[in-house]
Amino acid sequence: MRPVVTAKQMQAIDQKAIDGFGIPGITLMENAGVGVVRELQERFPDLSRKKIFIFCGKGNNGGDGFVVARHLFNLGSEIQILLAGKLSDLKGGAETNANSARNIGVQVDEIDSDNLNRHDHKLRHCDIIIDAVFGTGLNKPATGFIEKVIDKINQSKSTGKFVVSVDINSGVDSDSGQLMGPHVKSNLTLALAHWKQSHFLHPAAGVMGEVRLIDIGVPVKACEDQNIQVHQSENEDIKSYFQKRDPNSHKGSYGHVLVLAGSKGKGGAAGLTALAVLRAGAGLCTLALPNSSQKAFEVHPMEVMTVPLPETASGTLSLKAKESILDLLEGKSVVAIGPGISTDAETVDLIGELLPFIKCPLVLDADALNAISHHNNWLKELPPETVLTPHPKEMSRLTGVSTEEIQKNRISTTSKFSSEHSLILILKGSPSLVGLDDGSVVINPTGNAGMATGGSGDVLTGIISGLLAQGLSASQASIAGTYIHGQSGDDFAESESQTTLIAGDLLRCLPETLKRILP
C-alpha cells in the first residue's frame, strides 16, 4: 500500500528526512526537479526543441521549478522563468536554485500585476507551461495578482499549451479535494514523494488530467512516526492476497455463498450478483429470491442454484420466507443481501428478523442498506466481518448527513463510520474508498465513469462475496474486490469504450482481469 498524506504530514516527513536522516533539503529539491524533467522526456522525445515557460512561486515549489529550468536549459530547451515575486524575497533552496539557473544563462523575469501581460506574445508561441507557483502549503483561495497568474496559465492551456503542475495544482487544497478558488487546470500533475489526498478526491482530481508519482529520495522510515491512516491499493497488494489453488481441491473448498436478492422487475440485480460470486471464484452460489422472480432463473444462469421463496402481493420477499432462509443459512460461508430486494415494509421486517441469526461474513448492499437506515440499531446485530457497500445517497440515509457533506468529506466520513461500527465500509464513487474497522482508509485507484451504470454495484457485491467465500478476510476481500471490479471496467473501456459499458460487461471482463492477478 502506498501512503496518501496530508500537507501537514508531508511537511513533517520532509523535515524528518532532513533532520533525522541527514538528507539536505536542497538535495530533495534537486531530486524533484530531475524527476519532473525525466517525466517530460518520456512524453516529449523532442524536449530539447520545445519552448517552455515556468511559472515559479517564492517557496519550495518555486525552488523545484528553478531546478527543472536548469536541467531543461542544459538539454537545449528554450526556457523562460516567470517569478511571481521578487528575487530578493527568495530564501533557502529556492534562492540557491534561482541563482544557479541564472548563472548558467536561464532568463528569470520578475512579474507583477503591471507587467504580467508583457510575455503574452511568447506565451502564445510556447509549447509547455510548468506550474510551480504553490505546492501543498496553500491554505486559502488565491486572490489578486496570483489569481491573475493562474488565469494566465489556464488561458494558455485553453489554446492548446501542455500544462504541467509540480506536486499539486496551484490553487488546490491538497487535503480536502476541494477547489478553494482559482486553480490551475493541468494536463499532467507530478506528485512529489507521496500522494496527497487531493490527487484522488474530486473535484480537485478532475482538474489534474493525468497524475504521476515521482520518487525524490525520501526514506520510507521518514513516514513511521506519522500514523498515516490513508493508503492507495496497488496491483501487488491485491496479488499478495491470493494463493495458488490446490490441485486436490473441490467445489466445497472455495465456499458457498447465499444471495438474498431480487423482487418483481428486479431479478436482473440478483442474477448479476450471483454470477459475480461464481466468476470471482466461489465454489457454490445459492440465489434465494421471490417465487415469481425465481421462475426466470430456471434455465439461466445455469451455474447458479436457485430457491423460490414466499412473496408478498407486490412480488417481494415475504416474512413467511423466514424459516426457509434460516434453513438455507446452514453451512453457508457468506451471505449477501440487498440487490433488487426492494424496500417493501414486509421485506424490511424480514431483513431485521434475519440479521441476528447470521453468524458468517455478511455483505449488505442496495435496499438492505436502505432498510438499516430506518433501523440504525440493527447495526449492532451485524456479525464480525460485515461489509457495507453504499453509494453516497445510501450513505446519506445511513448517517443522516447530506450527500453534499459526505462528498466534501469522503475520507473522514468513511473512517468515522467504519471505526464507530467496527465493520468494513465501501463508499462507492470516484474514487471508491474502503474503510477498515480500525479507522484506516484505502483508496481504490481503478474504475472509470463508464461504470456509472445500473447493476455495476450488484457485480461488486458478488465479487466481494465470492472472495470472502474463498477465505479472504473482510478487509482483503473488500480491497481486492473493489480493485478487481474497477479494473474490469478499465479493461472494457480500453478495448471498447466507457460509454457503451454495461454491468454484464464487467462479468465478461472478469476472467481476463483475474488472470493477470491470480497466481
N, C-alpha and C positions, 0 to 999 in steps of 0.2 A: 504494500500500500504506500502511495506517495502522500506525504503530508500536504495539507492545504492550510495555509496560515493566515492569520490576521496581520494587519500592518504593524501592530504593537509586537506581536510575536516575531515578525521578520526583523524588526529593529533590534530586538533582544538577541536573536540568532546571529545577526551580523556582528553585534558587539561581543558576543561570546567567541566568535571566530577570531576577532581581532585581539581581545584581551586575554581570552582563555587559551587560545591555540597559537597565538603569535603570528597570525596572518595579517599583514598590513592592509588597511582599508583600501589603499591605492592599488594593491595587488588584486583585490576583489573587483575594483572598478576596471582595471585593465582586462581581467578575465571576462567581465561582462561585455566590454566593447569588442573584444576579439570574437566572442560568441555571436554577437549581433552581425558582425561582418561575415563570419562563416556561414550563417543562415542566409544572408543576402547572396553570397557567392553560389550557394546551392540553387537559388531561384533565378539568378541572373548570370549566366555564363560569361556575358559580355559586360560585367560590372565595371570594369576599368574604363569603359567608354560612356558610362552613364553620368548625367548631370544631376547632382544630389544636393538638396537643401536640408540642413539640420537645424531645427529649432531647439535651442538649449535654454533651460532654466538656470537659476543661480545655485541650486542644490546638487545633491549627488546624482540625480537623474541627468542633469545637465553635464556633470562630470563624465558620465557614461557616454554621452553624446560627443564630447570632445575626443574621447578615446576612439570612438567609431570614426570620427572625421580624420584623425591622424592616420589610421590604418587604410581607410579608403583613399586618402591622398597618396599614400605610398603605393597603392595599387595602380594609380594613374587616373582615378575618377576625378571629375571636376567638382570640387567641394566648395560650398558656401555655408558658413555658420551664421545664424541669426540669433544673437543672445538677447533674451528678454530681460534686460537689465544692464548693469554696467560691469565691466571687467574689474573695477575696483571693489565691487561688492563680493567677489568670489573668494572662497576660503577653502582650505584643505585640499583634498584631491581634485575638486573642481578647478581650483586656481592653478594647481600644478599642471593638470592636463590641458587647460586652456593655454597656458604659456608654452607647453610642449608643441601643441598644434600650431600656434602662431610662429614659433621658432623655425618650424620646417616649411613654413610658407602657406599654411591654411589661412584663408581670409575669414576674419571674425568681425562682424559688424554688430554694434550695439543698436538695438531697436527700441523705440518707444512709440507712443501714440502719434507723434508728429511725423515720424519717418517710416512707419510700418509699410506704407504703400510704395515706398521707393523701389522695392525689389520686384514689383508686380510683373514687369516685362520678363525678367529672368525666371521667375516662378512659372510663368506660362510656358516656358521652353525647357523646364527641367523634367526629369524622368521619375525621380524618387524623392519623397519628403519623409524625414525622420522626426518623429515627435519625442523629444527628450526634455520636455518642459517641466512636468511634475512626475513624481514617482508615487509611492504608496503613502506619502506623508500628507497629502491633501485632505483636509477635513472640513472644508466649507466650499460653497459654489465659487467658481471662477467669475470674477466681475471685472469691469473696467478694461484696462489695457490687455490683460491676459485673455479676457473673453474675445477681444478683437483678434488676438493671435490664434486662438482656437478656431474662430470663424475663418481666418485666412487659410489655415490648414485644410479645413473642410471644403472651402471653395475650390481649392486646388484638387482635392480628391474628386469633386463633382465633375471636374474637367478631364478626368482620366489619369491623374497622377497616382502612383502607387505609394500609399501611406503606411509607414511602419511606426508603431508605438513601442518604446522601450519600457519594459516591465509591465506597465499598465497605462491605458489611455489617459491622457491628461484630462482632468475634469470628472473622472470616475472615482467614486468612493471604493476603495479596494476591499472593503469588508462586507458591505450590505448588498451589493449588486444593484444599488440604486444609482440613478443619474442625478447628481446633485444640482446640476445646472448645465451650462455649456460644456460640451465634451467632444473630444476628438473621435472621429469615426475612421477606423483603420482598416486596411486590407490584411494586415498582419500585426499581431501583438506578440512580443517576445518576452515571456515571463522570466525573471531572473531568480535563480537559486531554488525557489519553491513556488508552487502555485499559490495564488491568492484566491480568496473565496469568490470575488467578483469575476474571475476568469471563467466561472461556471454559471453564476447566478444571473438571471435576467431581471431587468432589461439590459444591464451592463454588458453581459456576454454577447448580446445581439449587435453591439456596435463594434465588435472586435474583429470580425472576419475570422481568419484562421488564427489559432493560438498555439504557440510552441514554447517549450520549456528549455532554458539554457542552464547548463551546469557552470557555475562560476567558481567552484572550488571551495564552497563552504562545507566543512566537515559534517558528516552525519551526526556525530556526537554533539555538535553545537545545538541540536534540537532537543536533547534529552531532558533538559530542565523546564521545557515549555508546556508540558502537559497538553500536547496537541490533540484535540478531540475530533478533528475533521480530516478525512483522508480521501484519496481518489483510488478506486479499484483499478487494477491493471490485468492484462491478459495472463500474466504469470501467476498472479494471485489466484485467479479462477482455476488455472491448470492444477495448482497445488491441492485443490480440494478433492480431486478425483484419483482413484486408483484403478489399475488395470483389472478387468473382470476375471474372476476365477474360471478357468475352463470347465470346472466341475460344478458350476452353479446351475440353478434352475430358476423358474419364474418367481418362486417364493423367496428367493434370495434378494430380490430387489423391491420388495414391499408391495402392499395392496392399499390403494387409495380409494376412499369412499367420497364421492362427489354428490352433494345435495344441491340441486340446482334446477332451473327451468320453471316455466309456467306457460299458460296458453299464449302463444305468439312469441315466446322467448326460448324455445327449445334450442335454437342455434347457439346461444351462450353456453348452455350446458354441454352441448356437443364439442364446442371448441375447447372448453376446459378439460373434458375427459380425454380427448385426443392429445392435447398437450401433455397431460400426465404421462401417457404412454410414450410419446415422442421424446420426452425428457429422460426416459429410461426406466420408469417404474415397471415392475413385473406384471401387475394386475390393476385394473381400474373397474370399479362398480359405480355406475351412474344411477342414482335413485332420483326419480322425478315424477310429477303427477301422471296419473294413468293415461290421460288423453295425450300428453306430450310424449310418453314412452312409446306409443304406437308408431311414431315417426322414426324410432330408432331400432325397429325390429330387424332391418337389414343394413342400416348404416348409422353410425360407424360400426363395421363388423367386429372390430377388435375389442370394443367396449361392451362389458356386461351391463345390462340394464335391469332395473327393478321398478315396476309400476307401483305407485303409492296412492292411497286415498286422496281425493282432491276436493276443493271447495266448489261451489257452483260457478265461480269465475275461473276455474281451471288452475288453481294454485294449491300448494301442499296444505293438507288439512291436519288439524290436531289429531284426527284419527290415525294419522301415519306414525304417531309417536312410537308405539310398541314395535312396529315393523322396523323402524330406524334403529331403535335400541338393539334389536337382534342383529341388524346389519353392522353395528359398531364392533361386534365381537370379532377379534382377530385383525382388525384394520390397523395399518401403520400410520396413516394420516387421514384426516377428514378436511375436506374443502367445502365451504358453504357460501352461497351468495349469488353466483352469476345467474341472472334472469329469474331469480326466485320470487320476486315481487315484494311489495310492502303491504299486501293484504293483511288485515288485522289478525286473522286466524293463523296465517303463516308466521307472522311476527311472534305470536304467542308460542307457536311450536318451537321456534328457534330458542326462545327463552327457556322452555321446558327441557330442551336437549342439552344445552350448554353444561349443566352440572355433571352430566354423565360422560362427557368426552374427556378422556384421560391421555389420549395420544396427541402428537403435534396437530395443530389446527390452523387452517388458513381461512381468513374471513375477507370477503370482497363484496363490492356492489351493495345489493339490498340487505345483506347480513350486517353490513356496517350501518346502513340507514336504520335498521332495527335497533341496533345498540345505541344509536344516537338518541333514541327516545327512552332508553333504559340504561343510563350510564352505570348503574350498579351492577349490570351484567359483566362489566369489565373485570370485576373481582372473581367471577366464576370461570374465567378463562384458564386453561391448563398451561403449564410451562411450555415454552417454545411455541407460543401462538404468534402468528404473523397477520398483521392487518395491512391491507393494500389500498388505501383511499386515494382518490384524486382530490384536488384542492376543495371542491364543493363538498364532497363527503367528509373531508377533514373539518370543514367549517361546521357541519352538522354535529360532528363528534365533540368538538371543543366549544362551540358557541361563539367562536371568533370569526369575524368576517373573512370571506375568501381573499379580499384585498389585503388585509393584515397578514394573513397566512403567507401570501405570495411575497410580501415585503420581508417576511421573517421566516423563510422556509427552513433554514438550518436550525435556528433556535426553537422553532415550533416542533420540528421532528425530534430534536434532542430531548426537549422537556417532556413530551408525551410518552416517548418510549421508556424513558427512565422512571417517570412517575408511575407508570402502569406495568413496568417490568415485562415488556414484550418487544417484539420486533415490529417496527412501523416502516412501511414503504410509502413515502409520499410521492405519488406519481407526478410526472411533469417534465419540464426541461430545465435542469436535469432531474431525473428521479433520485431521491435520497433514501438511504437505508439507515434508519435509526436503530441502534442497538440498545439493549436494556441497561447498559452502563452509561448511557447518555452520549456515547460517541456516534458520529455520523459518517457514513461512507457515500461519497458522490459517485454516481454511475456515469461513465463517460460515453456510453453507447446510446444509440437511438436517434431518431430524426422526426421531423414534423409530419412525415407521411404516416407515422404510427398513431396520429390523432384520428382514429377511425374506430367505428363500433366493433367490439369484440376483441380489440387488442389487449385490454386488461384481463379478459377471460383467459386468453392464452397465457399471460403472465402468471395468473393464479395456478393454472395447470402445471406450468414448468416448475414453479416453486414446490408445489405439492409432490410432483414426481421426484424431485431431487431430495426432498425430505424423506420420502419413502425408501430411498436407497441408502440412508444413513447419514446424510449430511446434517449438520446442526442447523437450527433455525437461522442463525446468522449467516452461515456458509450458503445455505440454500437460497436465502434472500439476496445476498450479494451476487452469487453466481447466477441465479435465475434472472435477476434484473439485467445483468450484463449480457447474458446469452440472448434474452428476449430483445434487447436493443440491438445487439449485433446482427440478429436475424433480420431485423428491419433495415439495418445499414446494408447488409448483403443484398437484399432485394432492391433497395434504392440504387445501389451501384450498378446492378445488372439490368434493372428496368427503370423505375422512377419512383419518387416519393408520392407523386400524385395518384398513381394507379394502385398503390399498396392497399390491400385489404387484409383482415385478420388471418384469413386462410393462408395468405402468402407467408406469414410468419411460421406457420406449421410446415409449409413446404420447404422453407429455407433452413429449418432447424437441423436436419441431418447433416447438411454441409457445414453449418456453423459449428455444431458439436464435434464434427470430425476433426476440426483444427484445434480443438481444446482438449478432447479426451486423450488419455494415454494410450 
